Amino acid sequence: MPDARIAVHPEARIDRIEPEVHGHFSEHLGRCIYDGIWHDETVDSEGFREDVVDLLDDLDLPVLRWPGGCFADDYHWEDGVGEDRPRRRNLFWAQGREEIPEEPNTFGTDEFLELCERIDTEPYLALNVGSGDPQEATDWVEYCNYDGDTELANRRRENGHEDPYGVKYWGIGNENWGCGGQMSPEQYAREYRRFATYVGTMDNLMVEEDHELIAVGYERHEWNRRYLEEVGESAWGVEFPLDHLTLHHYYGRDMSVAEADEDKYDKFLAEALEMERHIERIAGAIDAVATTRDIGVIIDEWGGWHVEATADSGLEQPGTVLDALSAAAVLDIFNDHADVMTMANIAQTVNVLQCLVETDGDDAFARPTYHVFDLYAPHKGNEAVRTSIDAPTRALDDGELPLVGASASVDEDGGVYVTATNLDCRERHTVEIDLGSVAAETVDAQTLFDGQEPDAEVDADNAGEFEPDDLDVSVSDGTLTADLGPATVAGISIQ
């Protein structure tokens, strides 16, 4: 007997699900770059880990953010191009398992952009506002994107790339309320406008494509309102010189999945679901202040961050089913807010925090979260539609946890894709899905993690156990019924 019901409303369109909402983030931190994407810090230009590149290529990443993170606001891009590259301190992070706070600059701009070309993803570069200046930022844009006869464009050619890279996304700083300079919103707004004046002017004469400028927001939402009010005050130029406003949302900072009980699982998932409130509040600030400008919301760092992930560990933590379940819940939220979401970047791509790929010696393997992104891939580019969910909840100390979640989208041929999550780590739930006017002629369904414990951890030997299985779905009069095991995720395609 169904105890949860999902009604899909295919006529109630929200907006296009931008593929960039499935974006990723890589920083010079721990083993993300060196021993993750790149073999080590001494090899030549053929140093990509092909096993990692293949896994990322198979996932069809839409966008990849680099070089940080806190590292971005202490990074000087010219250190990482050409042949003679200086070894610098890494002010914020130790790198590798040797925990050395130094940056060899073996992996720099051209290596990152070559990676993006290899896996056919859009690059997103974060400019140094905290310790850099507008000249350095504008020079980086010129190096990457100008096709003329200047010293910087010719330097790019000498370094092996004749044509401009065409980098579209430029972040003006990172966490400038914190590690990016501990700025007030007004101070950052003034710095932002100064940088944007020069970087944005490149669009007028020097490059063919329009750059999209990304400003830093904050999880403490009063900061966003004050920033927008200040950045909009100008006697000259675009009133709101930004295309997107970001924030970061990590959850689970006080727990170890391995040591947690079911009550803590519930609390962790409820923290993940707070993403919806943050999206609504930052979008509300944009609507209230920047009424003359269409500004998108980006969550360019998000995911589970647990007690094992410390600076000393290179922010490494086990990859678990519970983390992957939280990612599914967040991706459903992104779908439901497709009208404001323009990008998101889970932290991080390889080996760090809630990464999708892990390396161990000569082995590289997909984590459970990788399979969630793969299962949700059919949503990319579809039109998100409204869903109504009637499901049991569990009372928590400061709220409640809905035990079933879902989102749905419609493709250009009228096919429907539904993702459903059983956020109950204790019990199975039978879910009834009402498709409205859609005829379910062909149904294909898969499930993740059925039979796995929430604290199950991936390693090189068991990685295959986390891949999807077929899910039995019954169909009757336009209604689907599926039995979802505890802590599982389902993807259902209806044609």
C-alpha positions as CSV (number, residue, x, y, z in Angstrom):
1,M,0.0,0.0,0.0
2,P,1.6,3.4,-1.0
3,D,2.4,5.6,1.9
4,A,3.8,8.5,-0.2
5,R,2.4,10.2,-3.2
6,I,4.1,12.4,-5.8
7,A,1.9,14.3,-8.3
8,V,3.8,15.5,-11.4
9,H,2.3,18.6,-13.1
10,P,3.7,18.6,-16.6
11,E,1.8,21.7,-17.6
12,A,3.2,23.7,-14.7
13,R,6.6,24.6,-16.1
14,I,9.2,26.2,-13.9
15,D,12.1,26.9,-16.3
16,R,14.9,25.2,-18.1
17,I,17.3,23.3,-15.9
18,E,20.6,24.8,-16.9
19,P,23.2,22.0,-17.4
20,E,25.6,24.1,-15.4
21,V,23.6,23.3,-12.2
22,H,25.5,20.0,-12.4
23,G,28.8,21.8,-12.2
24,H,32.0,20.9,-10.2
25,F,34.8,22.6,-8.4
26,S,38.5,21.9,-8.1
27,E,41.0,23.7,-5.9
28,H,44.7,23.4,-5.1
29,L,44.0,21.7,-1.9
30,G,45.1,18.3,-0.6
31,R,45.1,15.7,-3.4
32,C,42.5,17.3,-5.6
33,I,45.0,18.5,-8.3
34,Y,48.2,16.7,-7.5
35,D,47.6,12.9,-7.3
36,G,44.1,13.6,-8.3
37,I,43.8,15.3,-11.7
38,W,47.6,15.4,-12.2
39,H,50.0,12.6,-11.4
40,D,52.3,14.6,-9.2
41,E,54.0,18.0,-9.0
42,T,57.1,17.1,-11.1
43,V,55.9,15.5,-14.3
44,D,55.8,17.1,-17.7
45,S,52.8,18.4,-19.7
46,E,51.6,14.8,-20.2
47,G,50.9,14.5,-16.5
48,F,47.1,14.1,-16.5
49,R,45.8,11.0,-14.7
50,E,44.1,9.4,-17.7
51,D,42.0,7.2,-15.4
52,V,40.5,10.3,-13.7
53,V,40.1,12.2,-17.0
54,D,38.2,9.2,-18.4
55,L,35.8,9.1,-15.4
56,L,35.2,12.8,-15.6
57,D,34.7,12.7,-19.4
58,D,32.1,9.9,-18.9
59,L,30.2,12.1,-16.5
60,D,29.8,14.9,-19.0
61,L,30.6,17.8,-16.7
62,P,29.0,21.0,-17.9
63,V,31.3,23.4,-16.0
64,L,34.4,23.2,-13.8
65,R,35.5,26.0,-11.4
66,W,39.2,26.6,-10.6
67,P,41.6,27.5,-9.0
68,G,39.7,28.0,-5.7
69,G,38.3,28.5,-3.1
70,C,40.5,30.3,-0.7
71,F,43.5,29.5,-2.9
72,A,42.1,31.8,-5.6
73,D,42.6,35.0,-3.6
74,D,46.3,34.1,-3.1
75,Y,46.9,32.9,-6.6
76,H,48.9,34.8,-9.2
77,W,48.2,33.3,-12.5
78,E,51.5,34.2,-14.2
79,D,53.2,31.8,-11.8
80,G,51.5,28.9,-13.5
81,V,52.2,29.6,-17.2
82,G,55.4,29.0,-19.3
83,E,58.4,27.0,-18.6
84,D,60.1,28.5,-15.5
85,R,57.5,28.4,-12.8
86,P,58.3,29.5,-9.3
87,R,57.5,27.4,-6.3
88,R,55.3,29.5,-3.9
89,R,53.7,29.0,-0.5
90,N,50.1,27.9,-0.4
91,L,48.8,30.2,2.3
92,F,45.7,28.3,3.1
93,W,46.2,24.6,2.4
94,A,48.7,21.8,2.7
95,Q,48.9,19.7,-0.5
96,G,49.3,15.9,-0.8
97,R,49.5,13.5,2.0
98,E,52.9,15.0,2.9
99,E,51.0,18.0,4.1
100,I,53.4,20.5,2.5
101,P,52.0,24.1,2.3
102,E,53.7,24.8,-1.0
103,E,52.5,25.2,-4.6
104,P,54.8,24.0,-7.4
105,N,52.6,25.6,-10.1
106,T,53.1,22.6,-12.3
107,F,49.4,22.6,-13.0
108,G,48.4,26.1,-14.2
109,T,46.1,27.9,-16.6
110,D,47.0,26.1,-19.8
111,E,46.8,22.7,-18.0
112,F,43.4,23.5,-16.5
113,L,42.0,24.7,-19.8
114,E,43.4,21.7,-21.6
115,L,41.6,19.5,-19.1
116,C,38.4,21.4,-19.9
117,E,38.9,20.8,-23.6
118,R,39.6,17.1,-23.0
119,I,36.4,16.6,-21.1
120,D,34.4,19.2,-23.1
121,T,33.4,21.3,-20.2
122,E,33.1,25.1,-19.7
123,P,35.8,26.6,-17.5
124,Y,35.0,28.9,-14.7
125,L,38.0,30.9,-13.5
126,A,38.0,32.7,-10.1
127,L,40.0,35.9,-10.1
128,N,42.2,37.1,-7.3
129,V,40.6,40.0,-5.5
130,G,41.9,39.5,-2.0
131,S,45.6,39.9,-2.8
132,G,45.5,40.8,-6.5
133,D,44.5,43.9,-8.5
134,P,42.4,44.7,-11.6
135,Q,45.5,44.8,-13.8
136,E,46.4,41.2,-13.0
137,A,42.7,40.1,-13.5
138,T,42.4,41.9,-16.9
139,D,45.7,40.5,-18.0
140,W,44.5,36.9,-17.3
141,V,41.4,37.6,-19.3
142,E,43.5,38.9,-22.2
143,Y,45.9,35.9,-22.0
144,C,43.0,33.5,-22.2
145,N,40.6,35.1,-24.6
146,Y,42.2,37.7,-26.9
147,D,43.0,36.9,-30.5
148,G,45.1,39.9,-31.4
149,D,48.7,40.9,-31.5
150,T,49.6,41.7,-27.9
151,E,52.4,40.4,-25.7
152,L,49.9,38.3,-23.6
153,A,48.1,36.9,-26.5
154,N,51.4,35.9,-28.1
155,R,52.6,34.4,-24.9
156,R,49.6,32.1,-24.9
157,R,50.5,31.1,-28.4
158,E,54.1,30.5,-27.4
159,N,52.8,28.3,-24.6
160,G,51.1,26.1,-27.1
161,H,47.6,27.4,-27.7
162,E,47.1,29.3,-30.9
163,D,43.4,30.1,-30.6
164,P,41.8,32.0,-27.6
165,Y,40.3,29.7,-25.0
166,G,37.0,31.6,-24.9
167,V,36.6,31.4,-21.2
168,K,33.0,32.7,-20.4
169,Y,32.7,32.5,-16.7
170,W,34.8,34.9,-14.5
171,G,34.3,35.0,-10.7
172,I,35.3,38.2,-9.1
173,G,37.0,36.8,-6.0
174,N,36.0,34.0,-3.5
175,E,34.5,34.3,0.0
176,N,35.7,37.9,0.2
177,W,33.7,38.1,3.4
178,G,36.3,35.6,4.9
179,C,39.5,34.2,3.5
180,G,39.3,36.5,0.5
181,G,40.1,39.6,2.6
182,Q,37.5,39.7,5.4
183,M,35.7,42.5,3.7
184,S,32.4,44.1,4.6
185,P,29.7,43.9,1.9
186,E,30.2,47.6,1.1
187,Q,34.0,47.2,0.8
188,Y,33.6,44.1,-1.4
189,A,31.0,45.9,-3.5
190,R,33.5,48.8,-4.2
191,E,36.3,46.3,-5.0
192,Y,33.9,44.3,-7.2
193,R,32.9,47.3,-9.2
194,R,36.5,48.3,-9.7
195,F,37.5,44.9,-11.0
196,A,34.3,44.6,-13.1
197,T,35.0,47.9,-14.7
198,Y,38.2,46.5,-16.3
199,V,37.3,42.9,-16.8
200,G,33.9,43.8,-18.2
201,T,35.3,46.4,-20.6
202,M,37.1,43.6,-22.4
203,D,33.7,42.7,-24.0
204,N,33.5,46.0,-25.8
205,L,36.5,45.7,-28.2
206,M,38.9,42.8,-27.4
207,V,36.8,39.6,-27.4
208,E,34.0,38.2,-29.4
209,E,32.1,36.5,-26.6
210,D,30.4,38.3,-23.7
211,H,31.9,37.4,-20.3
212,E,29.6,36.5,-17.5
213,L,30.7,38.1,-14.3
214,I,30.1,36.3,-11.0
215,A,29.9,38.1,-7.7
216,V,30.5,36.7,-4.2
217,G,27.5,36.4,-1.8
218,Y,27.2,35.0,1.7
219,E,25.1,32.5,3.6
220,R,24.4,35.3,6.1
221,H,21.8,37.0,3.9
222,E,21.8,40.5,5.2
223,W,25.3,40.6,3.7
224,N,23.8,40.1,0.2
225,R,21.3,42.9,0.5
226,R,24.0,45.3,1.7
227,Y,26.3,44.3,-1.2
228,L,23.7,44.7,-3.8
229,E,22.6,48.1,-2.5
230,E,26.2,49.3,-2.6
231,V,27.3,47.8,-5.9
232,G,24.2,49.4,-7.5
233,E,25.3,52.9,-6.4
234,S,27.4,54.3,-9.3
235,A,27.4,57.5,-11.3
236,W,28.7,55.7,-14.4
237,G,28.5,52.3,-16.1
238,V,26.1,49.4,-15.7
239,E,23.9,49.8,-12.6
240,F,24.4,46.2,-11.5
241,P,27.6,44.9,-13.2
242,L,27.1,41.3,-12.4
243,D,25.4,38.3,-14.1
244,H,25.3,35.9,-11.1
245,L,25.5,36.1,-7.3
246,T,26.9,33.1,-5.4
247,L,26.8,31.6,-2.0
248,H,28.4,28.5,-0.4
249,H,26.5,25.9,1.7
250,Y,28.2,23.1,3.5
251,Y,26.4,20.8,5.9
252,G,27.3,18.0,8.4
253,R,30.4,19.9,9.8
254,D,29.9,18.4,13.3
255,M,29.4,14.7,12.4
256,S,31.3,11.7,11.3
257,V,29.1,9.4,9.2
258,A,31.0,6.3,10.5
259,E,30.2,7.2,14.1
260,A,26.7,8.7,13.6
261,D,23.4,7.1,14.5
262,E,20.1,7.3,12.6
263,D,19.0,10.4,14.5
264,K,22.2,12.2,13.3
265,Y,21.5,10.9,9.7
266,D,18.2,12.7,9.9
267,K,19.8,15.9,11.2
268,F,22.4,15.8,8.4
269,L,19.8,15.4,5.7
270,A,17.7,18.2,7.2
271,E,20.8,20.5,7.0
272,A,21.2,19.6,3.4
273,L,17.6,20.5,2.7
274,E,18.3,24.0,4.2
275,M,19.7,24.7,0.7
276,E,16.2,25.6,-0.4
277,R,15.9,28.4,2.2
278,H,19.2,29.8,1.1
279,I,18.3,29.9,-2.6
280,E,15.0,31.6,-1.8
281,R,16.6,34.2,0.4
282,I,19.4,35.1,-2.0
283,A,16.9,35.2,-4.9
284,G,14.7,37.4,-2.7
285,A,17.5,39.9,-2.1
286,I,18.2,40.1,-5.9
287,D,14.5,40.7,-6.6
288,A,14.2,43.3,-3.9
289,V,17.3,45.4,-4.8
290,A,18.4,44.7,-8.3
291,T,15.1,45.2,-10.0
292,T,16.6,46.4,-13.2
293,R,18.9,43.4,-13.8
294,D,18.4,39.7,-14.5
295,I,20.9,38.1,-12.1
296,G,21.2,34.4,-11.6
297,V,21.8,32.4,-8.4
298,I,24.9,30.2,-8.3
299,I,25.8,27.8,-5.4
300,D,29.5,27.4,-6.4
301,E,30.5,25.4,-3.3
302,W,28.2,22.9,-1.7
303,G,28.1,19.4,-0.2
304,G,28.8,17.4,3.0
305,W,31.8,18.4,5.1
306,H,32.5,16.1,8.0
307,V,34.9,16.1,11.0
308,E,37.4,13.9,9.2
309,A,38.0,16.7,6.6
310,T,40.5,18.9,8.2
311,A,43.4,21.0,6.9
312,D,45.8,18.3,8.1
313,S,44.0,15.6,6.1
314,G,43.8,17.7,3.0
315,L,40.0,17.8,3.6
316,E,39.6,14.2,2.7
317,Q,36.7,12.2,4.1
318,P,35.1,8.9,3.3
319,G,32.7,8.7,0.4
320,T,29.4,7.3,1.8
321,V,25.9,6.5,0.7
322,L,24.5,9.1,3.1
323,D,26.5,11.8,1.4
324,A,25.2,10.7,-2.0
325,L,21.6,10.7,-0.7
326,S,22.1,14.3,0.4
327,A,23.3,15.2,-3.1
328,A,20.2,13.8,-4.6
329,A,18.0,15.8,-2.3
330,V,19.9,19.0,-3.2
331,L,19.7,18.3,-6.9
332,D,16.0,18.0,-6.5
333,I,15.9,21.4,-4.9
334,F,18.0,22.9,-7.7
335,N,15.4,21.5,-10.2
336,D,12.5,23.0,-8.2
337,H,14.3,26.4,-8.4
338,A,15.3,26.3,-12.1
339,D,13.8,29.8,-12.5
340,V,16.6,31.3,-10.6
341,M,19.5,28.8,-10.6
342,T,22.1,29.3,-13.3
343,M,25.0,27.2,-11.9
344,A,26.1,25.0,-9.0
345,N,29.5,23.5,-8.2
346,I,29.8,20.6,-5.8
347,A,32.9,20.5,-3.7
348,Q,35.1,19.0,-4.9
349,T,35.9,17.0,-8.0
350,V,38.6,14.6,-6.9
351,N,39.7,13.3,-3.4
352,V,38.5,16.4,-1.4
353,L,35.3,16.7,0.6
354,Q,32.3,15.3,-1.2
355,C,34.2,14.4,-4.3
356,L,32.9,12.3,-7.2
357,V,36.2,10.6,-8.0
358,E,38.8,9.1,-5.6
359,T,42.3,7.9,-6.3
360,D,44.3,5.4,-4.3
361,G,47.7,4.7,-5.8
362,D,47.2,3.5,-9.3
363,D,43.4,3.1,-8.8
364,A,40.8,5.7,-9.6
365,F,37.1,5.0,-9.0
366,A,33.7,6.6,-8.8
367,R,32.2,7.5,-5.4
368,P,28.5,7.0,-4.6
369,T,27.9,10.7,-5.4
370,Y,29.2,10.2,-8.9
371,H,26.4,7.8,-9.6
372,V,23.8,10.3,-8.3
373,F,25.0,12.9,-10.8
374,D,24.9,10.3,-13.5
375,L,21.4,9.2,-12.5
376,Y,20.2,12.9,-12.6
377,A,21.9,13.7,-15.9
378,P,18.6,13.3,-18.0
379,H,17.2,16.4,-16.2
380,K,19.9,18.6,-17.8
381,G,18.4,20.9,-20.4
382,N,14.9,19.8,-19.7
383,E,12.1,22.0,-18.5
384,A,11.5,21.6,-14.7
385,V,7.9,21.1,-13.8
386,R,6.1,21.3,-10.5
387,T,5.6,18.3,-8.2
388,S,3.3,17.9,-5.2
389,I,4.5,15.5,-2.5
390,D,2.4,14.0,0.2
391,A,4.7,11.9,2.3
392,P,5.4,11.1,6.0
393,T,7.7,13.2,8.0
394,R,9.9,12.6,11.1
395,A,10.0,15.2,13.9
396,L,13.4,16.6,14.8
397,D,14.4,18.8,17.7
398,D,14.2,21.9,15.6
399,G,11.8,20.9,12.7
400,E,11.0,17.9,10.7
401,L,12.5,15.8,7.9
402,P,10.3,14.9,4.9
403,L,11.0,11.2,4.3
404,V,10.4,11.2,0.5
405,G,11.6,13.9,-2.0
406,A,11.3,14.2,-5.7
407,S,11.6,16.5,-8.7
408,A,10.5,16.1,-12.4
409,S,11.3,17.6,-15.8
410,V,10.0,17.3,-19.3
411,D,12.1,16.9,-22.4
412,E,11.5,18.5,-25.9
413,D,9.6,15.4,-27.0
414,G,7.2,15.4,-24.1
415,G,9.0,12.6,-22.2
416,V,9.0,13.0,-18.4
417,Y,12.0,12.2,-16.1
418,V,11.2,11.8,-12.4
419,T,13.8,11.5,-9.6
420,A,12.6,10.3,-6.2
421,T,14.6,9.9,-2.9
422,N,13.8,7.9,0.1
423,L,15.4,10.1,2.8
424,D,14.4,7.6,5.5
425,C,17.5,5.7,6.5
426,R,15.4,3.2,8.5
427,E,12.3,2.1,6.5
428,R,11.2,1.4,3.0
429,H,8.5,3.5,1.4
430,T,6.1,2.7,-1.4
431,V,5.7,5.7,-3.6
432,E,2.8,6.3,-6.0
433,I,3.6,8.8,-8.8
434,D,0.7,10.5,-10.6
435,L,1.7,11.6,-14.1
436,G,-1.3,13.8,-14.8
437,S,-2.0,13.9,-18.5
438,V,1.1,12.0,-19.5
439,A,0.6,8.5,-20.9
440,A,3.1,6.0,-19.6
441,E,3.7,4.0,-22.7
442,T,7.3,3.1,-21.9
443,V,8.8,3.2,-18.4
444,D,12.5,2.7,-17.6
445,A,13.6,2.9,-14.0
446,Q,16.8,2.5,-12.0
447,T,17.7,2.7,-8.3
448,L,20.8,3.4,-6.4
449,F,22.0,2.0,-3.1
450,D,19.2,-0.6,-2.5
451,G,20.6,-2.9,0.2
452,Q,23.4,-0.6,1.1
453,E,23.8,0.8,4.6
454,P,23.9,4.7,4.8
455,D,27.4,4.6,6.2
456,A,28.7,2.3,3.5
457,E,32.0,3.6,2.2
458,V,33.5,3.2,-1.2
459,D,37.0,1.9,-2.0
460,A,38.8,0.6,-5.0
461,D,37.7,-3.0,-4.3
462,N,33.9,-2.4,-3.7
463,A,33.3,0.6,-6.1
464,G,31.2,-1.5,-8.5
465,E,28.7,-2.3,-5.7
466,F,27.3,1.3,-5.8
467,E,26.3,1.3,-9.5
468,P,22.6,1.5,-10.4
469,D,20.2,-1.5,-10.5
470,D,16.9,-1.8,-12.4
471,L,13.9,-0.8,-10.4
472,D,10.5,-2.6,-10.7
473,V,7.7,-0.1,-11.4
474,S,4.1,-1.0,-11.9
475,V,1.9,1.1,-14.2
476,S,-1.9,1.5,-13.9
477,D,-4.0,4.3,-15.5
478,G,-1.2,6.8,-15.7
479,T,0.0,6.1,-12.1
480,L,3.3,4.5,-11.3
481,T,4.1,2.6,-8.1
482,A,7.6,1.9,-6.9
483,D,9.0,0.4,-3.7
484,L,12.0,2.4,-2.5
485,G,14.4,0.9,0.0
486,P,15.9,2.9,2.9
487,A,18.4,5.6,1.8
488,T,17.8,5.0,-1.9
489,V,17.5,7.2,-5.0
490,A,15.4,6.4,-8.1
491,G,15.4,7.7,-11.6
492,I,12.3,7.0,-13.7
493,S,12.0,7.8,-17.4
494,I,8.5,7.9,-18.9
495,Q,7.9,8.1,-22.7
